[in-house]
Amino acid sequence: MISRLFLAIHYLELGGAERSLIGLIRALDYSKVKVDLFVYSHRGELMKEIPQKVNLLPEIPEYAQIERPLKDVLKDGYLRLFLARMKAKWQFARYRKKNHPKDGSAIFAFVTKNVTPVLPAINPDKEYDLAVSFLAPHDIVLEKVRARKKACWIHTDYTKIDVNEPLELPIWSQYDHIAAVSEGVAEAFGKRFPSLRERVKIVPNIVDSQYIQEQSRAFNVDAEMPREDGVTRLLSVGRFTEAKNFDNVPDICRRILDAGVSIRWYIIGYGGDDALIRQRITEAGMEKHVILLGKKDNPYPYMQACDLYVQPSRYEGCPVTIQEAQALGKPVVATDFQTVKSAVQDRVNGVLVPLENEGCALGIVRVIQDPELQKRISGSHNEDLNKNKSLTTIYEWTE
């Protein structure tokens, strides 16, 4: 019998979790499952990557307002949603004044707590065998979808972000299954929510190597990443956020140049830290050496063209871009953040370097100066093993 699977995600802009979802729905066996995909707001470059076998549910206007600018929500007449989001802002302001959080992550729990009650049910006439909330916060799938069982995903290191545990614990606790994309992610989540530790199961990201390799041949990038004699081309891909640590790339790049190694460090991405990164480039005098390529629908030709893929993150869940670079056979260097070992075994399929700028720079220099090491670490991750493990788990959860 074919199982009925529901999947929900906020949008499909370029990002690790979004690419992970596309990898999953590409890999599913549609003789075993029938998939309904609900995207809160039908936006993002990855919308066009949804396979035809997936039933994309219509956008519900109220859900598209959850992350829109508040002035637009009010202007378009969604008064109840506007008031709910304003209440969430007020509650978060009180929380921030009392708790002094290190970032703004906790606001999303306040938003969904207030917004979810005013949202309509999703596909209310249908009951699913498994409903999946693929990206936190997870209130919506819990309360607005009918399903025999429900599962939610963890994509980040919960020891590195601000979490309102009393507000979030009751939500996580009501899910039948909790999926973590790596051992490190599961361990970090267990430290935050010890009572849920035994409920977490590792469900690795699925990377479609064949698709990535095909896309890497889509066009030539020599005009944007020219080959230069004696110059090593580094590449990093990701959102411009604190987690990715791109603001420290100009200083790391300067230290590499000071060590006598000539490089160009290209960065593909977008996000709130754009102005900060550009400021740091100017301060370090690295305008000719750190090049921001902007947002790219298809980053794979750039990955194929680089000599070294670098992940300089402060923290991650399980970095999809590392796995994608490995799928293209590129040598990878990553900072030694807490969850990185789910993707990189040091000096086996990548090299780990310190997060601190000087150590990071020296580590990259050593790799650039050691062609034999580059050759040895170039290769793929455990693609088939990860794929089989993840799909088997999902099929079991739908039974």
C-alpha positions as CSV (number, residue, x, y, z in Angstrom):
1,M,0.0,0.0,0.0
2,I,1.3,3.5,-0.9
3,S,1.8,5.7,2.2
4,R,0.6,9.3,2.3
5,L,3.4,11.7,3.2
6,F,3.1,15.4,4.0
7,L,6.1,17.7,4.0
8,A,6.2,21.4,5.0
9,I,8.8,24.1,4.7
10,H,8.8,27.9,4.9
11,Y,10.0,28.6,1.3
12,L,12.6,27.3,-1.1
13,E,15.2,29.9,-1.3
14,L,18.9,28.9,-1.6
15,G,20.0,27.3,1.7
16,G,21.2,24.1,3.2
17,A,17.9,22.9,4.7
18,E,16.1,23.8,1.5
19,R,18.6,21.8,-0.6
20,S,18.3,18.9,1.8
21,L,14.6,18.8,1.3
22,I,15.0,18.8,-2.5
23,G,17.5,16.0,-2.1
24,L,15.0,14.0,-0.1
25,I,12.1,14.4,-2.4
26,R,14.3,13.5,-5.4
27,A,15.4,10.3,-3.8
28,L,12.0,9.0,-2.6
29,D,10.5,5.9,-4.2
30,Y,7.1,7.0,-5.5
31,S,5.9,3.4,-5.7
32,K,6.0,3.5,-1.9
33,V,4.9,7.0,-1.0
34,K,2.6,9.7,-2.4
35,V,3.9,13.1,-1.4
36,D,2.1,16.4,-0.8
37,L,4.5,19.3,-0.3
38,F,3.3,22.5,1.4
39,V,5.5,25.6,1.0
40,Y,4.3,28.4,3.2
41,S,5.4,31.1,0.7
42,H,5.9,30.0,-2.9
43,R,9.2,31.8,-3.4
44,G,12.8,30.8,-4.0
45,E,15.1,29.6,-6.7
46,L,14.6,25.9,-5.7
47,M,10.8,26.0,-6.4
48,K,11.6,24.9,-10.0
49,E,13.6,21.9,-8.6
50,I,10.4,20.2,-7.2
51,P,10.0,16.9,-9.0
52,Q,6.8,16.4,-11.1
53,K,5.8,13.4,-9.0
54,V,5.4,15.6,-5.9
55,N,2.0,17.3,-5.4
56,L,2.7,20.9,-4.6
57,L,-0.2,22.1,-2.6
58,P,-1.6,25.6,-3.4
59,E,-0.3,28.5,-1.4
60,I,-2.6,29.6,1.4
61,P,-2.4,33.4,1.6
62,E,-2.3,33.6,5.4
63,Y,0.8,31.4,5.5
64,A,2.6,33.6,3.0
65,Q,2.3,36.5,5.5
66,I,4.3,34.9,8.3
67,E,7.7,36.4,7.3
68,R,6.6,39.3,5.1
69,P,7.3,42.9,6.3
70,L,4.7,43.9,8.9
71,K,3.7,47.0,7.0
72,D,2.8,44.9,3.9
73,V,0.8,42.4,6.0
74,L,-1.3,45.3,7.4
75,K,-1.6,47.0,4.0
76,D,-3.0,43.9,2.4
77,G,-5.6,43.5,5.1
78,Y,-4.4,40.6,7.2
79,L,-5.3,42.4,10.5
80,R,-5.4,39.3,12.7
81,L,-2.0,38.1,11.5
82,F,-0.6,41.6,11.9
83,L,-1.8,41.8,15.5
84,A,-0.5,38.3,16.3
85,R,2.9,39.2,15.0
86,M,3.0,42.5,16.9
87,K,2.1,40.6,20.1
88,A,5.0,38.2,19.3
89,K,7.4,41.2,18.9
90,W,6.2,42.6,22.2
91,Q,6.7,39.3,24.0
92,F,10.1,38.8,22.5
93,A,11.1,42.3,23.6
94,R,10.2,41.5,27.2
95,Y,12.1,38.2,26.9
96,R,15.2,39.9,25.5
97,K,15.2,42.5,28.2
98,K,15.1,39.8,30.9
99,N,17.3,37.1,29.4
100,H,19.8,39.1,27.2
101,P,19.9,36.4,24.4
102,K,23.0,36.1,22.2
103,D,21.0,36.2,19.0
104,G,17.4,36.6,17.8
105,S,16.6,33.0,17.2
106,A,14.0,32.8,20.0
107,I,11.7,35.2,18.3
108,F,10.4,32.5,16.0
109,A,9.0,30.5,18.9
110,F,7.0,33.6,19.9
111,V,5.8,34.2,16.4
112,T,4.5,30.7,15.8
113,K,2.9,30.6,19.3
114,N,0.9,33.7,18.5
115,V,0.4,33.2,14.7
116,T,-0.5,29.5,14.5
117,P,-3.9,29.9,16.2
118,V,-5.1,32.4,13.6
119,L,-4.0,30.2,10.6
120,P,-6.4,28.0,8.7
121,A,-6.0,24.2,8.7
122,I,-3.9,22.8,5.9
123,N,-5.7,20.3,3.5
124,P,-8.2,19.5,6.4
125,D,-10.1,16.9,4.4
126,K,-7.1,14.6,4.2
127,E,-5.3,12.5,6.8
128,Y,-1.7,11.6,6.2
129,D,0.3,8.6,7.4
130,L,3.2,10.9,8.3
131,A,3.4,14.7,8.4
132,V,6.8,16.2,8.5
133,S,7.8,19.7,9.6
134,F,11.1,20.1,7.9
135,L,12.2,23.4,9.4
136,A,11.7,24.9,12.9
137,P,9.6,26.3,14.5
138,H,7.3,23.3,14.4
139,D,4.0,24.5,15.9
140,I,2.2,24.7,12.5
141,V,2.4,21.1,11.4
142,L,1.6,20.0,14.9
143,E,-1.6,21.9,15.1
144,K,-2.7,22.4,11.5
145,V,-2.2,19.1,9.7
146,R,-4.1,15.8,10.3
147,A,-1.8,12.8,10.4
148,R,-1.4,9.4,12.2
149,K,2.2,10.3,13.0
150,K,4.3,13.4,12.9
151,A,8.0,14.1,12.6
152,C,10.2,17.2,12.8
153,W,13.7,17.9,11.7
154,I,16.7,19.5,13.5
155,H,19.2,21.2,11.1
156,T,21.4,23.3,13.4
157,D,23.6,23.1,16.5
158,Y,21.2,23.9,19.4
159,T,24.0,24.8,21.7
160,K,25.0,27.8,19.5
161,I,21.6,29.5,19.2
162,D,19.3,31.1,21.7
163,V,16.4,28.8,22.7
164,N,13.4,29.5,24.9
165,E,13.3,26.0,26.4
166,P,10.0,26.3,28.4
167,L,8.2,27.6,25.2
168,E,9.8,25.0,22.8
169,L,9.9,21.8,24.9
170,P,6.1,21.2,24.8
171,I,6.2,21.5,21.0
172,W,9.0,19.1,20.5
173,S,7.6,16.7,23.0
174,Q,4.3,16.2,21.0
175,Y,6.1,14.8,18.0
176,D,6.3,11.1,17.4
177,H,9.7,11.3,15.8
178,I,12.6,13.8,15.9
179,A,15.1,13.7,13.1
180,A,18.7,15.1,13.4
181,V,20.8,15.5,10.3
182,S,24.0,14.4,12.0
183,E,25.4,12.9,15.2
184,G,26.7,16.3,16.3
185,V,23.3,17.9,15.8
186,A,21.6,15.1,17.8
187,E,24.2,15.5,20.7
188,A,23.8,19.3,20.8
189,F,20.0,19.0,20.9
190,G,20.2,16.4,23.7
191,K,22.1,18.8,25.8
192,R,19.3,21.4,25.4
193,F,16.5,18.9,25.8
194,P,17.8,15.9,27.8
195,S,14.3,14.4,28.2
196,L,14.0,14.1,24.4
197,R,17.4,12.6,23.8
198,E,16.2,9.0,23.3
199,R,13.6,10.2,20.8
200,V,16.1,11.6,18.3
201,K,17.2,9.5,15.3
202,I,19.9,10.4,12.8
203,V,18.5,11.0,9.3
204,P,21.4,12.3,7.2
205,N,21.0,14.8,4.4
206,I,20.6,13.2,0.9
207,V,23.0,14.5,-1.7
208,D,22.2,13.7,-5.3
209,S,25.7,13.4,-6.8
210,Q,24.5,12.6,-10.3
211,Y,22.3,15.7,-10.4
212,I,25.1,17.9,-8.9
213,Q,27.6,16.7,-11.5
214,E,25.2,17.3,-14.3
215,Q,24.5,20.8,-13.0
216,S,28.2,21.5,-12.6
217,R,28.6,21.3,-16.4
218,A,25.7,23.7,-17.1
219,F,27.9,26.7,-18.0
220,N,31.4,28.1,-17.9
221,V,32.5,30.4,-15.1
222,D,35.9,31.4,-16.3
223,A,34.8,35.0,-16.8
224,E,33.8,35.2,-13.1
225,M,36.5,32.9,-11.7
226,P,39.4,33.3,-14.2
227,R,42.3,30.9,-14.1
228,E,45.5,32.7,-13.2
229,D,49.0,31.2,-13.1
230,G,50.2,30.7,-9.5
231,V,46.8,31.7,-8.0
232,T,44.7,29.2,-6.0
233,R,40.9,29.7,-6.3
234,L,39.1,29.2,-3.0
235,L,35.3,29.1,-2.9
236,S,32.7,29.3,0.0
237,V,28.9,29.1,-0.4
238,G,26.3,30.0,2.1
239,R,24.0,32.6,3.6
240,F,25.6,35.7,4.9
241,T,24.9,35.1,8.6
242,E,26.9,34.9,11.8
243,A,27.1,31.1,11.6
244,K,29.0,31.1,8.3
245,N,31.8,33.4,9.6
246,F,32.3,35.1,6.2
247,D,32.9,38.3,8.0
248,N,36.3,36.9,9.1
249,V,37.3,35.7,5.6
250,P,39.0,39.0,4.6
251,D,41.3,38.8,7.6
252,I,42.0,35.1,7.0
253,C,42.7,35.9,3.3
254,R,45.2,38.7,4.3
255,R,47.1,36.3,6.5
256,I,47.3,33.7,3.7
257,L,48.7,36.4,1.4
258,D,51.2,37.5,4.1
259,A,52.4,33.8,4.2
260,G,53.4,34.2,0.5
261,V,50.5,32.2,-1.0
262,S,48.6,33.9,-3.8
263,I,44.8,33.3,-3.7
264,R,41.4,34.6,-4.8
265,W,38.6,33.7,-2.3
266,Y,35.2,33.7,-4.0
267,I,32.0,33.7,-2.0
268,I,28.5,32.8,-3.3
269,G,25.6,33.9,-1.1
270,Y,23.4,36.6,0.2
271,G,21.9,37.7,3.6
272,G,21.9,40.1,6.4
273,D,25.6,40.3,6.9
274,D,26.3,41.5,3.4
275,A,27.2,45.1,4.5
276,L,29.4,43.8,7.4
277,I,31.4,41.5,5.0
278,R,31.9,44.3,2.5
279,Q,33.1,46.5,5.3
280,R,35.6,43.9,6.5
281,I,36.9,43.5,2.9
282,T,37.6,47.2,2.7
283,E,39.2,47.3,6.2
284,A,41.5,44.5,5.3
285,G,42.3,45.9,1.9
286,M,41.2,42.7,0.3
287,E,39.0,44.1,-2.5
288,K,41.1,42.3,-5.2
289,H,41.3,39.0,-3.3
290,V,37.9,38.4,-1.7
291,I,35.2,38.5,-4.4
292,L,31.5,38.3,-3.6
293,L,29.7,36.7,-6.5
294,G,26.2,37.2,-5.1
295,K,23.3,34.8,-5.1
296,K,23.5,32.0,-7.7
297,D,20.7,29.6,-8.7
298,N,23.2,27.0,-9.6
299,P,26.5,27.1,-7.6
300,Y,27.8,23.9,-8.9
301,P,29.8,25.2,-11.9
302,Y,31.6,27.5,-9.5
303,M,32.3,24.5,-7.1
304,Q,33.7,22.6,-10.1
305,A,36.0,25.4,-11.0
306,C,37.5,26.1,-7.6
307,D,40.8,24.6,-6.5
308,L,39.8,24.3,-2.9
309,Y,36.4,24.5,-1.2
310,V,36.5,26.2,2.2
311,Q,33.8,26.1,4.9
312,P,34.9,28.7,7.5
313,S,31.8,28.4,9.8
314,R,31.4,29.2,13.4
315,Y,28.7,26.5,13.7
316,E,26.5,24.4,11.4
317,G,24.1,21.5,11.5
318,C,25.4,19.2,8.8
319,P,26.8,21.4,6.1
320,V,25.2,20.4,2.8
321,T,27.7,22.5,0.7
322,I,30.6,20.4,2.0
323,Q,28.9,17.3,0.9
324,E,28.1,18.8,-2.5
325,A,31.8,19.8,-2.9
326,Q,32.8,16.3,-2.0
327,A,30.4,14.9,-4.5
328,L,32.3,16.9,-7.1
329,G,35.6,15.5,-5.9
330,K,36.9,18.8,-4.6
331,P,39.4,19.0,-1.7
332,V,37.6,20.5,1.3
333,V,38.9,22.6,4.2
334,A,36.6,23.3,7.1
335,T,36.9,24.9,10.5
336,D,36.7,22.5,13.4
337,F,33.2,23.5,14.6
338,Q,31.3,21.1,16.8
339,T,29.2,19.2,14.3
340,V,31.7,19.1,11.3
341,K,32.8,15.5,11.8
342,S,29.5,14.3,10.4
343,A,30.9,15.5,7.0
344,V,34.6,15.7,7.3
345,Q,37.1,13.1,8.6
346,D,40.3,15.0,9.1
347,R,42.9,14.2,6.4
348,V,40.6,11.5,4.9
349,N,37.9,13.4,3.0
350,G,38.9,16.9,4.0
351,V,41.1,18.9,6.4
352,L,40.0,20.5,9.7
353,V,41.5,23.8,10.7
354,P,41.1,26.0,13.8
355,L,38.3,28.5,13.8
356,E,40.7,31.2,15.0
357,N,41.8,33.3,12.1
358,E,45.6,32.8,12.3
359,G,45.2,29.0,12.7
360,C,42.7,28.8,9.9
361,A,44.9,30.7,7.6
362,L,48.0,28.6,8.3
363,G,45.9,25.4,7.9
364,I,44.7,26.5,4.5
365,V,48.3,27.5,3.5
366,R,49.5,23.9,4.4
367,V,46.8,22.4,2.2
368,I,47.6,24.6,-0.7
369,Q,51.2,23.8,-0.5
370,D,50.7,20.0,-0.3
371,P,49.3,18.8,-3.7
372,E,49.5,15.1,-2.5
373,L,47.3,15.9,0.5
374,Q,44.8,17.6,-1.8
375,K,44.7,14.6,-4.0
376,R,44.2,12.2,-1.0
377,I,41.3,14.1,0.5
378,S,39.4,14.7,-2.7
379,G,36.5,12.4,-2.8
380,S,32.9,11.8,-1.9
381,H,31.1,11.3,1.4
382,N,29.2,8.1,2.3
383,E,26.4,9.0,-0.2
384,D,24.7,5.6,-0.7
385,L,24.9,4.7,3.0
386,N,23.4,8.0,4.0
387,K,20.7,7.8,1.4
388,N,19.7,4.2,2.3
389,K,19.6,5.0,6.0
390,S,17.5,8.1,5.6
391,L,14.9,6.6,3.2
392,T,14.6,3.4,5.3
393,T,13.8,5.6,8.3
394,I,11.2,7.6,6.5
395,Y,9.5,4.6,5.1
396,E,9.4,3.0,8.5
397,W,7.8,6.1,10.0
398,T,5.0,6.1,7.4
399,E,4.0,2.5,8.2
